[in-house]
């Protein structure tokens, strides 16, 4: 009987030790996460307007300068997508935290590296359609706005699809600028443009434009 009691005591001691190790690990992980969040917040306030406590267009320009990117670079739009930013040209603290925690980036050096990985992430087919539809929604700057003017759509098409479907985007933009039936484009039409670039042979479309408009 004493021998059995000794085994139980040993087992309880081992269990207690393992539990303590887990608790220490959790505490250390929690502290690390807290420090990371502090650094993410500090990055945010480096660019946030001191009055509104939101990153506004001026703050985004400063961010782009530090990232050595033009404010029209598609990677800035990808960053907004990762944050799920709702208002064009503005980032809130919650949006910033969402994006930068997902990127695991709490310094500018890490952000620059993360943007390279983010571009690869966005280009995956499983993510690109979501990014593509987000790009349209992000450009809806007015309340209840559901469509975007042709000029802005052409710029957005070139930004989002130009690197993948350059000939198709050029032909599509040419068509949009000379047609007279539509002054604005809605979400359904926008998504149709992506299907067009994926499914329509460029030479066939170019010939169709020339025949239709006598080019």
Secondary structure, 3 states (H helix, E strand, C coil): CHHHHHHHHHHHHHHHHHHHHHHHHHHHHHHHHHHHHHHHHHHHHHHCCCCCCCECHHHHHHHHHHHCCCCCCHHHHHHHHHHCCCCCCCECHHHHHHHHHHHCCCCHHHHHHHHHHHHHHHHCHHHHHHHHHHHHHHCCCCCCCCEEEHHHHHHHHHHHHCCCCHHHHHHHHHHHHHCCCCCEEEHHHHHHHHHHHHHCCHHHHHHHHHHHHCC
